[in-house]
Amino acid sequence: MKRVSRRAAHYIRDELLKRERFIVIALNSGHKIVSVNRSDPDWNLPGLIRGSVLPDSLVSLLDAASDASEPTVFPYVELNDFFVDIHVLGDRESADLVIHDVSTDHHNEQILQQRAHENSLLSEQRAALNSELTELNQELFLRRRQAEKASAAKSRFIASMSHEFRSPIASIMGYADLLQTELPDSNNPQALQRASWHLLTLVENLLEQAREGKENISLNPTRFSLDRLAGDIEALFRPQSTTKGLAFEVKSSPVGIEVECDELRLRQILINLVSNALRYTRQGLVSVHFIHRDDNLYIRVRDSGRGIAAGDIDRIFEAFTRVGEDTTSGAGLGLTISRQLINRMGGHLKVESEPDVGSEFRVVIPCPSTQAKPGEMPSLSGTVLWVDDDPDILSLYQVILENWGLRVITASSVAQARDLFNSNDCPLVVTDIHLMDGNGVELFSHLKVQRPDIMGIVISGSGVVDLTEEVAGEGIRTFLQKPIDAEVLYKEIAAAFAGDQPEHTF
Ligand code: ADP
């Protein structure tokens, strides 16, 4: 460094002395203190008094620095609660000690070290947390994949189970209908019908609950007679009310109208509500009233049963939740499903109840009406190829269609259907979608290549899979769900042979 002027040197010294604390000690050869100069008159260290001998602790530093030609610095020496740098200048004969108070620097340095230590601990913790988070994310991802796979497997299982359930129920119901015509005075067909409707409703409840993306369920509105629906409900539940000794009343007004909504769903709702009313009522009355007004169907199911406590009213709509004394069987699903269905149909369900007095469930569903036409089924003519791998369904619909005057050719597989189609003139093909050796829609497309003017009706027993897209564009007239409503089927077939444009072409 270049030499500075004496004036600048003095200035620097004075500035330094203002900020820093120094003690400068001059010693003689016997380590006796000859002079003590302090930059700060308030700062002194014990034992550093002119005329006294240097304390032993500092003498040892002098010894360590002896013979050094350059000044020696001993940093951060702890002296009476202070940290000081001690500079030794000179030799044994006459030495100067410059003691510089660096306590603040030392303190700051310690804080810095502490912070650095804390920071490194924090970084270690963060790194550990990050790796834990990564593991958790991976686990979450795996679990979600597993859940998605399980859910997809569940949906496939439900779809195939529903098919398995619906087909036999459909054939029980169809035969019960036939028996009813053959044996109008017997109770047996009614018992069969009742049992199958209950089975069907239970299956539908479970399917509904298990179904993914509940809002996507497609409704299947059909026209039906309100009187017939009321009559069916009466016939279904009359035996149960008689056994329990309950008065049972079903009324509908106005008489003689047809309404249009999803009849299967409506029956499901009614069966849930009416069977609850009968199950939770020991004595008195259960009544079901249907009123159609201004394109709305109002249904009131009233009972004089055990009622529901005010605090439980909301809970009864929660899935798998049952309230009150648990003496009756039930899965706690009926009301949950009924409310979901009613909401889906654009309506709402309300309940009023008083414990030990009774309950009233009120449903409103938008449902346009038309005046009923005389319910005759004029004879039809034509040939239908019916394809289903369930032999009971085949013989059931063979009887029904032949009763309507049609010629029916039945096939139980895709292969047989193709053979029979080749050897017969079949303008209308009715096929189940799931066949043992193939798919009904593909079969129809194949046959249509051979004969472009054929008409098709596809039937499915699966309530889960939406077939709209699958059958779209295939030229299929309509798609019906099992169990098939005989009146709807008659109308579809009659319309097909009359050359009417399909109402629900996809
Ligand atoms: P489940 O009847 O199979 O248990 P629901 O969802 O149909 O399932 O009904 C849920 C609960 O609501 C029932 O457990 C019952 O406690 C109560 N509940 C439903 N309907 C009635 C009724 N009409 N009277 C009294 N309690 C009822």
Boltz pocket constraint, residues with backbone or C-beta under 6 A from the ligand:
constraints:
  - pocket:
      binder: B
      contacts: [[A, 272], [A, 273], [A, 276], [A, 277], [A, 280], [A, 303], [A, 305], [A, 306], [A, 307], [A, 308], [A, 316], [A, 317], [A, 318], [A, 321], [A, 322], [A, 323], [A, 324], [A, 329], [A, 330], [A, 331], [A, 332], [A, 333], [A, 334], [A, 335], [A, 336], [A, 359]]
      max_distance: 6.0
